[in-house]
Amino acid sequence: MIDYIIGIDEAGRGPLAGPVSVGICIAPVDFDFTIFKNLKDSKKLSEKRRVEVLAQMKELQAAKTINFSVALVSNKVIDDKGIVFAITSAIKALLGKINIEPHKVKILLDGGLRAPEEYIYQETIIKGDEKEPVISLASIAAKITRDVHMVKLAKDYLEYGFEIHKGYGTKKHIEMIKKNGLSIVHRRSFCKSF
């Protein structure tokens, strides 16, 4: 019998700098997600709305109604082992921290993500962060966590403007790389053409 539903999503697959972020959200199978108003893919919500949703998630976590967690995997791991390895290892680590038997959960994953094979009830959903609220919550947690991390990095790497573009390959970011070279937080494997 399935007792819990788990949503998994990542943020920061494509940036030129910083970690990739993987979020997981766990809720009872009968949880009423309609308490979150206008829930959708984190990229389609305003930053203000994402912060509001995360605050609501934290309240529910404190009340032990839902649970969520985020793992950041460094640019070094991405360069050494690849982005797929980085995301897969984060999913495995996050699921390894929960104390629920694999056959008692249904996992919903966004895009092309997969959970370890012992989780026999899992479904990968294209645009799942728009279609499934539990994935949307995982997406929001992953995105905010990564964005906050990049704003902190910006204070140590003032010449790159991470607080603005969060490491994505914007025109301004590419100009800064060409001017200043790569920092130790850049993904060298993503920056071969600069």
KABEL-V892179 format. One record per pair of residues at least 4 apart in sequence whose ideal C-beta (glycine too) atoms are under 8 Angstrom apart, sorted by the first residue. I is the first residue (numbers start at 1). J is the second residue. Records with the same first field share a line. If there is no record, write none. Layout:
BEGIN
I->J / J
END
This chain:
BEGIN
1->104
2->29 / 104 / 105 / 106 / 121
3->28 / 29 / 100 / 104 / 105
4->26 / 27 / 28 / 29 / 100 / 104 / 105 / 106
5->26 / 27 / 28 / 29 / 31 / 105 / 106 / 107 / 108 / 134
6->24 / 25 / 26 / 27 / 95 / 98 / 105 / 106 / 107 / 108 / 134
7->24 / 25 / 107 / 108 / 109 / 110 / 128 / 132 / 133 / 134 / 135 / 136 / 137 / 138 / 139
8->22 / 23 / 24 / 25 / 91 / 94 / 107 / 108 / 109 / 110 / 113 / 115 / 135 / 138
9->22 / 23 / 42 / 109 / 110 / 111 / 113 / 128 / 129 / 135 / 136 / 138 / 139 / 142
10->20 / 21 / 22 / 23 / 87 / 90 / 110 / 111 / 113 / 142
11->20 / 21 / 22 / 23 / 42 / 139 / 142 / 143 / 145 / 146
12->18 / 19 / 20 / 21 / 142 / 143 / 146 / 166 / 167
13->20 / 83 / 87
14->168 / 169 / 190
15->166 / 167 / 168 / 169 / 187 / 190
16->167 / 168 / 169 / 173 / 174 / 177 / 186 / 187 / 190 / 191
17->75 / 150 / 153 / 160 / 162 / 167 / 173 / 183 / 185 / 186 / 187
18->75 / 146 / 149 / 150 / 153 / 162 / 166 / 167 / 185 / 187
19->72 / 73 / 74 / 75 / 78 / 146 / 149
20->72 / 73 / 78 / 83 / 86 / 87 / 90 / 146
21->70 / 71 / 72 / 73 / 142 / 143 / 145 / 146 / 149
22->70 / 71 / 73 / 87 / 90 / 91 / 94 / 142
23->68 / 69 / 70 / 137 / 138 / 139 / 140 / 141 / 142 / 143 / 145
24->68 / 69 / 70 / 91 / 94 / 95 / 98 / 138 / 141
25->57 / 66 / 67 / 68 / 134 / 135 / 137 / 138 / 141
26->66 / 67 / 68 / 98 / 100 / 105
27->31 / 33 / 65 / 66 / 67 / 134
28->65 / 66
29->106
31->65 / 66
33->39 / 133 / 134
35->56
36->53 / 56 / 133 / 136 / 137
38->45 / 49
39->53 / 133 / 136 / 137
40->44 / 45 / 129 / 130 / 136
41->45 / 127 / 129 / 130 / 136 / 139
42->50 / 129 / 136 / 139 / 140 / 142 / 143 / 144
43->129 / 139 / 143
44->130
45->49 / 50 / 53 / 140
46->50
47->51 / 147
48->52
49->53
50->54 / 140 / 143 / 144
51->55 / 144
52->56
53->57 / 137 / 140
54->58 / 140 / 141 / 144
55->59
56->60
57->61 / 66 / 68 / 137 / 140 / 141
58->62
59->63
60->65 / 66
61->65 / 66 / 67 / 68
66->137
67->98
68->137 / 138 / 141
69->94 / 97 / 141
70->94 / 141 / 142 / 145
71->90 / 93 / 94
72->90 / 145 / 146 / 149
73->77 / 78 / 86 / 87 / 89 / 90
74->78
75->79 / 185 / 186 / 187
76->80
77->81 / 85 / 86 / 89
78->82 / 83 / 86 / 187 / 189 / 190
79->187 / 188 / 189
81->85 / 86 / 89
82->86 / 189
83->87
84->88
85->89
86->90
87->91 / 113
88->92 / 114
89->93
90->94
91->95 / 109 / 113 / 114 / 115 / 116
92->96 / 116
93->97
94->98
95->115 / 116 / 119
100->104 / 105
101->105
102->118 / 119 / 120
103->120 / 121
105->119 / 121
106->121 / 122 / 123
107->115 / 119 / 121 / 122 / 123
108->122 / 123 / 125 / 128 / 132 / 134 / 135
109->113 / 114 / 115 / 122 / 123 / 124 / 125 / 128 / 135
110->124 / 125 / 127 / 128 / 129 / 135 / 138 / 139
111->124 / 126 / 127 / 128
112->124
113->124
114->122 / 124
115->119 / 122
124->128
125->131 / 132 / 135
127->131
128->132 / 135
129->135 / 136 / 138 / 139
130->136
131->135
132->136
133->137
134->138
135->139
136->140
137->141
138->142
139->143
140->144
141->145
142->146
143->147
144->148
145->149
146->150 / 166
147->151 / 166
148->152
149->153
150->154 / 162 / 163 / 166 / 167
151->155 / 162 / 163 / 166
152->156
153->157 / 162 / 185
154->158 / 160 / 161 / 162 / 163
157->162 / 183 / 185
159->176 / 179 / 180
160->173 / 176 / 177 / 180 / 183
161->165 / 172 / 173 / 176
162->166 / 167
164->170 / 172
165->170 / 172 / 173
167->173 / 185
168->173
169->173 / 174 / 190
170->174
171->175
172->176
173->177
174->178 / 194
175->179
176->180
177->181 / 182 / 186 / 191 / 194
178->194
182->186 / 188 / 191 / 194
186->190 / 191
187->191
188->192
END
